[in-house]
Amino acid sequence: MARDVVSAKLDVIFKKIFTENKDMLHEFLADVLEIPSESIKDIVITNPELPPETTDGKFSRLDLNLKVDNSLMNVEIQVKGDNDYRDRTLFYWAKLYTSELKSGETYGQLKKTVTINIINFNMFDGDDYHTEIVTAIKGTDQIFSDKFNMHFFELKKVGKKVNPNNRRELWMHFLNADSEEDFEMLKQTNVPIMERAVNVIYDLSEDTRIREMARIREKALHDEASALANAENKGIEKGRREERENILSLMRDSGISEEQIQEMLRKMK
């Protein structure tokens, strides 16, 4: 019988994995950014705690704020899409970028700020699951500032085939995995960090407290998505009612009788 496994795609599990396994976080960052592992000298997690509300069903944002050498990074995994996600990501980038500038310091002391957004929905055109955003001067290849950097990883665009030689893609498969069969496929690559990551998932899956925390978090995310959908539907319905009333008012103002209006409405049903 296949074991019941938790998913690393769930933000509360994602954050728990990487706050409690710093060696994995080191490899994860190096692999997804495709930089040499030895180039990362130091990582400090500035928000390692899991807020208490994650276990009682309330909505909250679970991300990782990091100091990586002389840069600031934010890593976030987002399961559900929303219409203002781009603006929200830009807002959080700006907050992080300005967060460490102290009174009296020069703007030149602002640090390079990188966001890594792992999203379980499609945002960009094309088939590539990775999109990097930089600031360039329009019409040229000249970078305006190397302090702005955003990465988006669209999990739904990751292919089914597992390539043991592509470390970045292996992490995407790890995040997409939701069954023991998926995780065993990753172990069979014989890539040491993947074997370690899968074993961490198995250990978490054996913990009844963690499984309950994951269940409650999944319910909270579902409730949040439902609440947003209901609010959007109500907004659409309200807009339609207002549009209908405006049209009826214009018809009356133009001299169309009430009988004619009602006849038109009956034909539209």
LOTORBA-276264 format. One line per 2 residues: number of its first residue (from 0); their letters; for each residue x, y negated, z negated of N, C-alpha, C. Coordinates in Angstrom, 1 decimal, decimal comma, always signed. Atoms other than C-alpha are relative to their C-alpha. Example, Ala and Ser with C-alpha at 12.3 -4.5 7.8 and 13.67 -1.06 7.14 Angstrom:
% residues 2
0> as> +0,9:+1,2:+0,0:+12,3:+4,5:-7,8:+0,9:-1,2:+0,0 | -0,9:+1,1:+0,0:+13,7:+1,1:-7,1:-0,8:-1,1:-0,8
//
This chain:
% residues 269
0> ma> +0,8:+1,2:+0,0:+0,0:+0,0:+0,0:+0,9:-1,3:+0,0 | -0,8:+1,2:-0,1:+1,4:-3,4:+1,0:-0,2:-0,9:-1,2
2> rd> +0,2:+0,8:+1,2:+2,1:-5,7:-1,8:-0,6:-1,4:+0,4 | +0,6:+1,3:-0,2:+0,2:-9,0:-2,2:+1,1:-1,0:-0,3
4> vv> -1,1:+1,0:+0,1:+2,7:-11,8:-1,6:-0,6:-1,4:+0,1 | +0,3:+1,4:-0,1:+2,5:-15,5:-2,2:+0,7:-0,6:+1,3
6> sa> -0,5:+0,6:-1,2:+3,2:-17,8:+0,7:+0,9:-1,2:-0,3 | -0,9:+1,1:+0,2:+6,2:-20,2:+0,8:-0,6:-1,3:+0,7
8> kl> +0,6:+1,1:-0,7:+4,0:-22,4:+3,0:-0,8:-0,9:-1,0 | +0,8:+0,7:+1,0:+2,0:-23,4:-0,1:+0,9:-0,9:-0,7
10> dv> -0,9:+0,9:+0,5:+3,5:-26,5:-1,4:+0,5:+0,3:-1,5 | -0,5:-0,3:+1,4:+3,6:-25,4:-5,1:+1,0:+1,1:+0,0
12> if> -1,0:-1,0:-0,1:+5,5:-22,3:-4,1:+1,2:-0,5:+0,6 | -1,2:+0,6:-0,6:+7,8:-24,1:-1,8:+0,8:-0,8:-0,9
14> kk> -0,7:+0,8:+1,0:+8,7:-26,6:-4,5:+0,7:+0,9:-1,1 | -0,5:-0,8:+1,1:+9,2:-23,9:-7,1:+1,2:+0,8:+0,5
16> if> -1,1:-0,7:-0,6:+11,5:-21,9:-4,8:+1,2:-0,8:+0,0 | -1,2:+0,8:-0,2:+13,8:-24,7:-4,0:+0,5:-0,8:-1,2
18> te> -0,5:+0,7:+1,2:+13,9:-26,4:-7,4:+0,7:+1,0:-0,9 | -0,6:-1,0:+0,9:+14,9:-23,1:-9,1:+1,1:+0,8:+0,7
20> nk> -1,1:-0,7:-0,7:+17,3:-21,9:-6,4:+0,8:-1,0:+0,8 | -0,6:+1,2:-0,6:+19,6:-24,7:-5,6:+1,0:+0,5:+1,1
22> dm> -0,8:-0,5:-1,1:+21,9:-22,4:-3,5:-0,8:+0,1:+1,3 | +0,9:-0,1:-1,2:+18,9:-21,7:-1,2:-0,3:-1,4:+0,6
24> lh> +0,3:+1,3:-0,5:+18,1:-25,4:-1,0:+1,1:-0,5:+0,8 | -1,3:+0,4:-0,7:+21,7:-26,1:+0,0:+0,0:+0,6:+1,4
26> ef> -0,1:-0,6:-1,3:+21,5:-23,6:+2,8:-1,2:-0,4:+0,9 | +1,2:+0,5:-0,7:+17,9:-24,7:+3,8:+0,3:-1,3:+0,7
28> la> -0,3:+1,3:-0,6:+19,0:-28,3:+4,3:+1,0:+0,1:+1,1 | -1,0:-0,1:-1,0:+22,1:-27,4:+6,2:-0,5:+0,6:+1,3
30> dv> +0,5:-0,7:-1,2:+20,2:-25,0:+8,5:-1,0:-0,8:+0,8 | +1,0:+0,7:-0,7:+17,2:-27,2:+9,3:+0,5:-1,3:+0,6
32> le> -0,5:+1,2:-0,6:+19,3:-30,3:+9,9:+1,2:+0,4:+0,9 | -1,1:-0,5:-0,9:+21,9:-28,1:+11,8:+1,3:-0,8:-0,3
34> ip> -1,3:+0,6:+0,4:+24,9:-29,5:+9,9:+0,8:+1,1:-0,8 | -0,8:-1,0:+0,7:+27,8:-27,5:+8,4:-0,4:+0,0:-1,5
36> se> +0,4:-0,1:+1,5:+26,9:-26,2:+4,9:+1,0:-0,7:-0,9 | -1,1:+0,6:+0,8:+30,3:-27,3:+3,6:+0,0:-1,6:+0,1
38> si> +0,0:+1,5:-0,1:+29,5:-30,9:+4,7:-0,9:-0,6:-1,1 | +0,8:+0,5:+1,1:+26,9:-31,1:+1,9:+0,8:+0,3:-1,3
40> kd> -0,8:-0,2:+1,2:+28,9:-31,7:-1,3:-0,8:+0,0:-1,3 | +0,8:+0,1:+1,2:+26,2:-32,5:-3,8:-1,5:-0,2:+0,3
42> iv> +1,5:+0,2:-0,1:+22,4:-32,3:-4,2:-0,6:-0,2:-1,4 | +0,7:+0,2:+1,3:+20,4:-33,8:-7,0:-1,5:-0,1:+0,3
44> it> +1,4:+0,0:-0,2:+16,7:-33,1:-7,2:-0,5:-1,0:-1,0 | +0,5:+1,1:+0,9:+15,1:-36,3:-8,7:-1,4:+0,2:-0,5
46> np> +1,3:-0,3:+0,5:+11,6:-34,9:-9,1:-0,3:+1,5:-0,1 | +0,1:-1,5:+0,0:+12,0:-31,2:-10,0:-1,2:+0,5:-0,7
48> el> +1,2:-0,6:+0,7:+8,9:-30,9:-12,2:-1,2:+0,2:+0,9 | +1,3:-0,3:-0,6:+5,7:-29,4:-11,1:-1,1:-0,7:-0,9
50> pp> +0,9:+0,7:+0,9:+3,0:-31,8:-12,4:-1,1:+0,9:-0,5 | +1,0:-0,9:+0,6:+0,5:-30,2:-14,8:-1,3:+0,1:+0,8
52> et> +1,3:-0,1:-0,7:-2,4:-31,1:-12,5:+0,0:+1,0:+1,1 | +0,0:-1,0:-1,0:-1,2:-28,6:-10,0:-0,7:+1,3:-0,4
54> td> +0,6:-1,2:+0,5:-2,6:-25,9:-12,2:-1,5:-0,1:-0,5 | +1,4:+0,2:+0,4:-6,0:-27,4:-12,9:-0,9:-0,4:+1,2
56> gk> +0,8:+0,3:-1,2:-7,2:-28,0:-9,3:-0,1:-1,4:+0,5 | +0,0:+1,4:-0,5:-6,6:-31,7:-9,0:+0,8:-0,2:+1,2
58> fs> -0,7:+0,3:-1,2:-5,3:-33,2:-5,8:+1,3:-0,7:-0,5 | -1,3:+0,6:+0,3:-1,6:-34,2:-5,9:+0,9:+0,2:+1,2
60> rl> -1,0:-0,2:-1,0:+1,4:-34,6:-3,6:+1,2:+0,7:-0,6 | -1,2:-0,8:+0,5:+4,1:-32,0:-4,1:+1,1:-0,1:+1,0
62> dl> -1,1:+0,1:-0,9:+7,3:-32,9:-2,4:+1,3:+0,1:-0,8 | -1,3:+0,0:+0,6:+11,0:-32,8:-3,1:+0,8:-1,3:+0,3
64> nl> -0,8:+1,2:-0,2:+12,9:-36,1:-3,6:+1,5:+0,4:-0,4 | -1,4:-0,5:+0,2:+16,7:-35,5:-3,2:+1,0:-1,1:+0,2
66> kv> -1,2:+0,8:-0,3:+20,0:-37,3:-3,4:+1,0:+1,0:+0,6 | -0,9:-0,9:-0,6:+22,2:-35,5:-0,9:+1,2:-0,8:+0,4
68> dn> -1,2:+0,8:-0,2:+25,7:-36,9:-1,1:-0,3:-1,5:-0,1 | +0,3:+1,4:+0,1:+25,2:-40,6:-0,2:-1,2:-0,4:+0,8
70> sl> +1,3:+0,2:-0,7:+21,8:-40,2:+1,4:-1,2:+0,3:-0,9 | +1,3:-0,4:+0,7:+18,2:-40,0:+0,1:-0,8:+0,8:+1,0
72> mn> +0,8:-0,9:-0,9:+16,0:-37,3:+1,4:-1,4:+0,3:-0,7 | +1,3:-0,5:+0,5:+12,3:-36,3:+1,0:-0,4:+1,2:+0,9
74> ve> +0,5:-1,2:-0,7:+11,1:-32,8:+1,9:-1,4:+0,2:-0,4 | +1,4:-0,2:+0,3:+7,4:-32,3:+2,2:-0,6:+1,1:+0,9
76> iq> +0,7:-0,9:-0,8:+5,3:-29,4:+3,4:-1,5:-0,3:-0,1 | +1,4:+0,5:+0,0:+1,8:-30,3:+4,5:-0,8:+1,1:+0,8
78> vk> +0,8:-1,0:-0,6:-0,8:-27,6:+5,3:-1,1:-0,5:+0,9 | +1,1:+0,5:-0,7:-3,7:-29,7:+6,3:+0,4:-1,4:+0,6
80> gd> -0,3:+1,3:-0,6:-3,5:-32,6:+8,8:-1,1:-1,0:-0,3 | +1,0:+1,1:+0,2:-5,2:-36,0:+8,4:+0,4:-1,1:+1,0
82> nd> -0,2:+1,0:-1,0:-5,6:-38,9:+10,7:+1,1:-1,1:-0,2 | -1,0:+1,0:+0,3:-3,2:-41,2:+8,9:+1,3:+0,6:-0,5
84> yr> -1,3:-0,7:+0,5:-0,3:-38,7:+8,3:+1,2:-0,8:+0,5 | -1,2:+0,7:-0,5:+2,1:-40,7:+10,5:+0,3:-1,2:-0,9
86> dr> -0,1:+1,2:+0,9:+1,4:-43,9:+8,5:+0,4:+0,3:-1,4 | -0,3:-0,4:+1,4:+1,6:-42,1:+5,2:+1,5:+0,4:-0,1
88> tl> -1,4:-0,4:+0,0:+5,0:-40,5:+6,1:+0,9:-1,3:+0,1 | -0,8:+1,2:-0,2:+6,3:-43,9:+7,2:+0,0:-0,8:-1,4
90> fy> +0,2:+0,7:+1,3:+5,0:-45,4:+3,9:+1,0:+0,6:-1,1 | -0,8:-0,7:+1,0:+6,8:-42,8:+1,8:+1,5:-0,1:+0,3
92> wa> -1,4:+0,2:-0,4:+10,0:-43,2:+3,8:+0,4:-1,4:-0,5 | -0,3:+1,4:+0,4:+9,9:-47,0:+3,1:+0,2:-0,1:-1,5
94> kl> -0,1:+0,0:+1,5:+9,3:-46,4:-0,6:+1,3:+0,6:-0,4 | -1,2:-0,7:+0,4:+12,2:-44,0:-0,8:+1,2:-0,9:+0,4
96> yt> -1,1:+0,8:-0,5:+14,5:-46,3:+1,3:+0,3:-1,2:-0,9 | -0,2:+1,2:+0,9:+14,0:-49,3:-1,1:+0,1:+0,4:-1,5
98> se> +0,1:-0,4:+1,4:+13,8:-47,2:-4,3:+1,2:-0,3:-0,8 | -1,2:+0,0:+0,8:+17,4:-47,5:-5,4:+0,7:-1,4:+0,1
100> lk> -0,6:+1,3:-0,1:+18,2:-51,1:-4,4:-0,3:-0,8:-1,3 | +0,2:+0,7:+1,3:+18,8:-52,9:-7,7:+0,1:-1,5:+0,2
102> sg> -0,1:+1,5:-0,1:+18,5:-56,7:-8,3:+1,4:-0,4:+0,1 | -1,4:+0,5:-0,2:+21,6:-58,5:-7,1:+0,8:+0,8:+1,0
104> et> -0,7:-0,7:-1,0:+22,6:-55,8:-4,7:-0,3:-0,5:+1,4 | +0,2:+0,5:-1,4:+23,0:-56,5:-1,0:-0,7:+1,1:+0,8
106> yg> +0,8:-1,0:-0,8:+20,8:-54,9:+1,7:+0,9:+1,0:+0,6 | -1,0:-0,9:-0,6:+24,0:-53,3:+3,1:+0,2:+1,3:-0,9
108> ql> -0,2:-1,1:+0,9:+23,9:-51,0:+0,0:-1,2:+1,0:+0,1 | +1,1:-1,0:-0,2:+20,6:-49,4:+1,1:+0,6:+1,3:+0,7
110> kk> -0,5:-1,3:-0,5:+21,2:-45,7:+1,8:-0,7:+0,6:+1,1 | +0,6:-0,7:-1,1:+20,5:-43,6:+4,8:-1,2:+0,8:-0,7
112> tv> +1,2:-0,7:+0,5:+17,0:-42,1:+4,2:-0,6:+0,9:+1,0 | +0,5:-1,0:-1,0:+15,8:-38,9:+5,8:-1,2:+0,7:-0,6
114> ti> +1,1:-0,8:+0,5:+12,4:-37,3:+5,6:-0,1:+1,3:+0,9 | +0,2:-1,3:-0,7:+11,8:-33,6:+6,5:-1,4:+0,4:-0,2
116> ni> +1,4:-0,3:+0,1:+8,2:-33,0:+7,2:-0,4:+1,3:+0,7 | +0,4:-1,3:-0,5:+7,1:-29,4:+7,6:-1,5:+0,1:+0,0
118> in> +1,5:+0,1:-0,1:+3,5:-29,4:+8,9:-0,6:+1,2:+0,7 | +0,7:-1,2:-0,5:+1,1:-26,6:+9,6:-1,1:-0,4:+1,0
120> fn> +0,9:+0,5:-1,1:-0,7:-28,5:+12,4:+0,8:-0,7:+1,1 | -0,7:+0,6:-1,1:+0,3:-29,9:+15,7:-0,2:-1,6:+0,0
122> mf> +0,0:+1,5:+0,1:+1,2:-33,6:+15,9:+0,5:-0,6:+1,3 | -0,6:+0,5:-1,2:+3,3:-34,1:+19,1:-0,3:+0,8:+1,2
124> dg> +0,2:-0,7:-1,2:+2,9:-33,2:+22,7:+1,2:+0,9:+0,2 | -1,1:-0,9:-0,3:+5,1:-30,4:+24,1:+0,0:+1,2:-0,9
126> dd> -0,1:-1,3:+0,7:+6,1:-27,0:+22,9:+1,0:+0,1:-1,1 | -1,1:+0,0:+1,0:+9,1:-27,8:+20,7:-0,5:-0,2:-1,4
128> yh> +0,5:+0,1:+1,3:+8,5:-27,2:+17,1:+0,7:-1,0:-0,9 | -0,7:+1,0:+0,7:+11,1:-29,7:+16,0:+0,1:-1,3:+0,8
130> te> -0,1:+1,3:-0,5:+10,9:-33,4:+16,6:+0,8:-0,9:-0,9 | -0,8:+0,9:+0,8:+13,5:-35,9:+15,4:-0,4:-1,5:+0,4
132> iv> +0,3:+1,4:-0,3:+12,6:-39,6:+15,1:+1,1:-0,9:-0,5 | -1,0:+0,9:+0,4:+15,2:-42,3:+15,1:-0,4:-1,4:+0,5
134> ta> +0,3:+1,4:-0,5:+15,2:-46,1:+15,7:+1,0:-0,4:+1,1 | -0,8:+0,3:-1,1:+16,5:-47,0:+19,1:-0,5:-1,4:+0,6
136> ik> +0,4:+1,2:-0,7:+16,6:-50,3:+21,0:-0,7:+0,3:+1,3 | +0,8:-0,3:-1,1:+13,9:-50,2:+23,7:+0,8:-0,2:+1,3
138> gt> -0,6:+0,1:-1,3:+15,2:-49,4:+27,2:+1,5:+0,4:-0,1 | -1,4:-0,4:+0,1:+18,6:-48,2:+25,9:+0,1:+1,2:-0,9
140> dq> -0,3:-1,1:+1,0:+20,2:-45,3:+24,0:+0,6:-0,5:-1,2 | -0,7:+0,5:+1,2:+21,6:-47,6:+21,4:-0,9:+0,1:-1,2
142> if> +0,7:-0,2:+1,3:+20,6:-46,8:+17,8:+0,0:-1,4:-0,7 | +0,1:+1,2:+0,8:+19,3:-49,8:+15,9:+0,5:+0,1:-1,4
144> sd> -0,6:-0,3:+1,4:+20,1:-48,3:+12,5:+0,0:+1,5:-0,2 | -0,1:-1,4:+0,3:+21,4:-44,9:+11,5:-0,5:+0,3:-1,4
146> kf> +0,5:-0,2:+1,3:+19,7:-45,3:+8,1:-1,5:+0,5:+0,1 | +1,4:-0,5:-0,2:+16,3:-44,3:+9,5:+0,0:+1,4:+0,7
148> nm> -0,1:-1,3:-0,6:+15,8:-40,6:+10,2:-1,2:+0,8:-0,5 | +1,2:-0,9:+0,4:+12,6:-38,4:+10,3:+0,1:+1,3:+0,8
150> hf> +0,1:-1,3:-0,6:+12,3:-34,7:+11,1:-1,4:+0,6:-0,2 | +1,3:-0,7:+0,1:+9,0:-33,0:+11,9:+0,2:+1,4:+0,5
152> fe> +0,0:-1,4:-0,4:+8,7:-29,2:+12,0:-1,4:+0,5:+0,1 | +1,4:-0,4:-0,2:+5,4:-28,0:+13,5:-0,1:+1,5:+0,0
154> lk> +0,0:-1,4:+0,2:+4,9:-24,5:+12,2:-0,8:+0,8:+1,0 | +0,8:-0,7:-0,9:+2,2:-23,5:+14,6:+0,7:+0,1:+1,4
156> kv> -0,8:-0,1:-1,3:+4,7:-24,0:+17,5:+1,1:+1,0:+0,0 | -1,1:-0,9:+0,1:+7,2:-21,5:+16,2:-0,4:+1,3:+0,6
158> gk> +0,3:-1,2:-0,7:+7,4:-18,4:+18,4:-0,1:+1,2:-1,0 | +0,1:-1,2:+0,8:+6,7:-14,9:+17,2:+1,3:+0,8:-0,2
160> kv> -1,3:-0,8:+0,0:+10,1:-13,4:+18,0:+1,0:-0,6:-1,0 | -0,9:+0,4:+1,0:+12,6:-13,5:+15,2:+1,4:+0,1:+0,6
162> np> -1,3:+0,0:-0,6:+16,1:-14,5:+16,4:+1,0:-0,2:-1,2 | -0,9:+0,1:+1,2:+18,7:-13,7:+13,6:+1,2:-1,0:+0,2
164> nn> -1,1:+0,9:-0,3:+21,2:-16,1:+15,3:-0,5:-1,5:-0,1 | +0,5:+1,4:+0,1:+18,9:-19,2:+14,9:-0,4:-0,2:-1,5
166> rr> +0,3:+0,1:+1,4:+19,1:-20,1:+11,2:-1,2:-1,0:-0,3 | +1,1:+1,0:+0,2:+16,7:-23,1:+11,5:-1,3:+0,7:+0,3
168> el> +1,2:-0,7:-0,4:+14,1:-20,9:+13,2:-0,4:+1,1:-1,1 | +0,3:-1,0:+1,1:+14,5:-18,2:+10,5:-0,7:-0,6:-1,2
170> wm> +0,7:+0,7:+1,1:+13,5:-20,7:+7,9:-1,5:-0,3:+0,3 | +1,4:+0,3:-0,4:+10,4:-21,6:+9,9:-0,8:+1,3:-0,1
172> hf> +0,7:-1,3:+0,1:+9,5:-17,9:+10,1:-0,2:+0,4:-1,5 | +0,2:-0,2:+1,5:+10,0:-17,6:+6,3:-1,1:-0,8:-0,5
174> ln> +1,1:+0,9:+0,5:+7,6:-20,5:+5,7:-1,3:+0,5:+0,6 | +1,2:-0,5:-0,7:+5,1:-19,0:+8,2:-0,5:+1,4:-0,5
176> ad> +0,3:-1,4:+0,4:+5,2:-15,5:+6,7:-1,1:+0,0:-1,1 | +1,1:-0,1:+1,0:+2,1:-14,5:+4,8:-0,4:+1,5:-0,3
178> se> +0,3:-1,4:+0,3:+2,4:-10,7:+4,5:+1,4:+0,7:-0,3 | -1,2:-0,8:+0,3:+4,9:-8,1:+3,3:+0,7:+0,4:+1,3
180> ed> -0,6:-0,4:-1,3:+5,4:-7,0:+6,9:+0,8:-1,2:+0,6 | -0,8:+1,2:-0,5:+6,5:-10,6:+7,9:+1,3:-0,1:-0,7
182> fe> -1,2:+0,2:+0,7:+8,9:-10,8:+5,1:+1,1:+1,1:+0,2 | -0,9:-1,1:-0,2:+10,4:-7,3:+5,7:+0,7:-0,2:+1,4
184> ml> -0,6:+0,3:-1,3:+11,0:-8,4:+9,3:+1,2:-0,9:-0,1 | -1,1:+0,9:+0,3:+13,1:-11,2:+8,0:+1,2:+0,7:-0,7
186> kq> -1,0:-0,7:+0,7:+15,0:-8,9:+5,7:+0,8:+0,8:+1,0 | -0,6:-0,9:-1,0:+15,8:-6,7:+8,7:+1,0:-0,7:+0,9
188> tn> -1,0:+0,7:-0,8:+17,8:-9,5:+10,3:+1,4:+0,1:-0,6 | -1,3:-0,2:+0,7:+20,5:-8,8:+7,7:+0,7:-1,3:-0,2
190> vp> -0,6:+1,3:+0,3:+21,1:-12,5:+7,2:-0,1:-0,2:-1,5 | +0,0:+0,0:+1,5:+22,1:-12,8:+3,5:-1,0:-1,0:-0,6
192> im> +0,9:+1,0:+0,6:+20,2:-16,0:+2,8:-1,5:+0,3:+0,2 | +1,4:-0,4:-0,2:+17,0:-14,6:+4,3:-0,4:+1,1:-0,9
194> er> +0,3:-1,0:+1,0:+17,3:-11,5:+2,2:-0,2:-0,5:-1,4 | +0,1:+0,7:+1,3:+17,8:-13,7:-0,8:-1,4:-0,7:-0,2
196> av> +1,2:+0,7:+0,0:+14,8:-15,8:+0,1:-1,2:+0,9:-0,2 | +1,1:-1,0:+0,1:+12,5:-12,8:+0,6:-0,1:+0,6:-1,4
198> nv> +0,0:-0,6:+1,3:+13,6:-11,3:-2,7:-0,6:-1,0:-1,1 | +0,6:+1,0:+0,8:+12,7:-14,6:-4,4:-1,5:+0,0:+0,1
200> iy> +1,5:+0,0:-0,2:+9,2:-14,5:-2,9:-0,6:+1,3:-0,6 | +0,5:-1,2:+0,6:+8,8:-10,9:-4,0:-0,1:-0,1:-1,6
202> dl> +0,0:+0,2:+1,5:+9,8:-11,8:-7,6:-1,2:-1,0:-0,4 | +1,1:+0,9:+0,3:+7,3:-14,7:-7,6:-1,3:+0,7:+0,1
204> se> +1,3:-0,7:-0,3:+4,6:-12,5:-6,2:-0,3:+1,0:-1,2 | +0,3:-0,9:+1,1:+5,0:-10,1:-9,2:-0,4:-0,7:-1,3
206> dt> +0,4:+0,8:+1,2:+4,3:-12,9:-11,7:-1,4:-0,4:+0,1 | +1,5:+0,3:-0,1:+0,6:-13,1:-12,4:-0,3:-1,5:-0,3
208> ri> +0,2:+1,5:+0,2:+0,9:-16,7:-13,7:+0,3:-0,7:+1,3 | -0,3:+0,6:-1,3:+2,5:-17,7:-10,4:-1,1:+0,2:+1,0
210> re> +1,1:-0,4:-0,9:-0,2:-15,9:-8,4:-1,2:-0,8:-0,3 | +1,2:+0,8:+0,4:-2,9:-17,7:-10,4:+0,2:-1,4:+0,4
212> ma> -0,3:+1,4:-0,4:-1,2:-21,0:-9,9:-0,2:-0,2:+1,5 | +0,1:+0,1:-1,4:-1,0:-20,4:-6,2:-1,5:+0,0:+0,4
214> ri> +1,4:-0,1:-0,3:-4,7:-19,4:-6,1:-0,7:-1,3:-0,3 | +0,7:+1,3:+0,4:-5,8:-22,6:-7,9:+0,5:-1,1:+0,9
216> re> -0,5:+1,0:-0,9:-3,6:-24,7:-5,7:-0,6:+0,1:+1,4 | +0,6:-0,2:-1,3:-5,0:-23,2:-2,5:-1,5:-0,5:-0,1
218> ka> +1,4:+0,5:+0,2:-8,5:-23,9:-3,9:-0,1:-1,5:+0,0 | -0,1:+1,5:+0,0:-7,5:-27,5:-4,6:+0,1:-0,6:+1,4
220> lh> -0,3:+0,5:-1,4:-6,2:-28,0:-1,1:-1,3:+0,2:+0,9 | +1,3:-0,3:-0,7:-9,4:-26,4:+0,3:-1,0:-1,0:-0,4
222> de> +1,0:+1,0:+0,5:-11,6:-28,7:-1,8:+0,4:-1,4:+0,5 | -0,4:+1,3:-0,5:-9,5:-31,7:-0,8:-0,4:-0,2:+1,5
224> as> +0,3:+0,1:-1,4:-9,9:-30,9:+2,9:-1,5:-0,1:+0,2 | +1,5:+0,1:-0,1:-13,7:-30,3:+2,4:-0,5:-1,4:-0,3
226> al> +0,4:+1,3:+0,4:-14,0:-33,6:+0,6:+0,3:-1,0:+1,1 | -0,4:+1,0:-1,0:-12,2:-35,5:+3,3:-0,9:+0,2:+1,2
228> an> +0,9:-0,2:-1,1:-14,3:-33,8:+6,0:-1,4:-0,5:-0,2 | +1,3:+0,5:+0,4:-17,5:-34,6:+4,2:-0,1:-1,5:+0,1
230> ae> -0,1:+1,4:+0,0:-16,4:-38,2:+3,8:+0,0:-0,6:+1,4 | +0,0:+0,3:-1,4:-15,6:-38,4:+7,5:-1,3:+0,1:+0,7
232> nk> +1,3:-0,3:-0,6:-18,9:-36,9:+8,5:-1,0:-1,1:-0,4 | +0,9:+1,0:+0,5:-20,8:-39,3:+6,3:+0,3:-1,4:+0,6
234> gi> -0,3:+1,2:-0,6:-18,9:-42,2:+7,8:-0,5:+0,0:+1,5 | +0,5:-0,1:-1,4:-19,8:-41,0:+11,3:-1,5:-0,1:+0,1
236> ek> +1,4:+0,1:+0,0:-23,4:-40,6:+10,4:-0,5:-1,4:-0,3 | +0,3:+1,3:+0,3:-23,5:-44,0:+8,9:+0,2:-0,9:+1,2
238> gr> -0,3:+0,8:-1,2:-21,9:-45,5:+12,0:-1,0:+0,2:+1,1 | +1,0:-0,3:-1,0:-24,4:-43,7:+14,2:-1,3:-0,7:-0,4
240> re> +1,2:+0,6:+0,4:-27,3:-45,0:+12,1:+0,0:-1,5:+0,3 | -0,1:+1,5:-0,2:-26,0:-48,6:+12,3:+0,0:-0,3:+1,5
242> er> +0,0:+0,2:-1,4:-25,4:-48,3:+16,0:-1,5:+0,1:+0,6 | +1,4:-0,2:-0,4:-29,0:-47,0:+16,5:-0,8:-1,2:-0,4
244> en> +0,7:+1,2:+0,4:-30,4:-49,9:+14,5:+0,3:-1,2:+0,8 | -0,4:+1,2:-0,9:-28,4:-52,4:+16,5:-0,6:+0,1:+1,3
246> il> +0,6:-0,2:-1,3:-29,7:-50,9:+19,7:-1,5:-0,3:+0,0 | +1,4:+0,3:+0,1:-33,3:-51,0:+18,5:-0,3:-1,5:-0,2
248> sl> +0,2:+1,5:+0,3:-32,9:-54,6:+17,3:+0,2:-0,7:+1,4 | -0,2:+0,7:-1,3:-31,6:-55,6:+20,8:-1,1:+0,2:+0,9
250> mr> +1,1:-0,3:-0,8:-34,4:-53,8:+22,5:-1,2:-0,9:-0,4 | +1,1:+0,8:+0,5:-37,0:-55,6:+20,3:+0,2:-1,5:+0,4
252> ds> -0,2:+1,4:-0,4:-35,3:-59,0:+20,9:-0,1:-0,3:+1,4 | +0,1:+0,2:-1,4:-35,4:-58,4:+24,6:-1,4:+0,1:+0,5
254> gi> +1,4:+0,0:-0,4:-39,2:-58,1:+24,5:-0,6:+1,4:+0,2 | +0,6:-1,3:-0,2:-39,7:-54,3:+24,7:-0,9:+0,3:-1,2
256> se> +1,0:-0,2:+1,0:-42,8:-53,3:+22,8:+0,4:+1,2:-0,9 | -0,3:-1,1:+0,9:-42,7:-51,0:+19,8:-0,5:+1,4:+0,6
258> eq> +0,5:-1,3:-0,6:-44,8:-48,4:+21,7:+1,0:+0,5:+1,0 | -1,0:-0,4:-1,0:-42,3:-48,4:+24,6:+1,3:+0,6:-0,7
260> iq> -1,2:-0,5:+0,7:-39,4:-48,0:+22,1:-0,2:+1,4:-0,6 | +0,3:-1,3:+0,6:-41,1:-45,1:+20,3:-0,1:+1,1:+1,1
262> em> +0,1:-1,0:-1,1:-41,8:-43,4:+23,7:+1,4:+0,4:+0,4 | -1,4:-0,3:-0,4:-38,1:-43,7:+24,6:+0,7:+0,9:-1,0
264> lr> -0,6:-0,9:+1,1:-37,1:-42,2:+21,2:-0,5:+1,4:+0,1 | +0,5:-1,3:-0,1:-39,4:-39,3:+21,7:+0,6:+0,8:+1,2
266> km> -0,6:-0,7:-1,1:-37,9:-38,5:+25,1:+1,5:+0,3:-0,2 | -1,4:-0,2:+0,3:-34,4:-38,7:+23,6:+0,2:+1,2:-0,9
268> k> -0,1:-1,0:+1,0:-35,1:-36,0:+21,0:+0,2:+1,4:+0,7
//
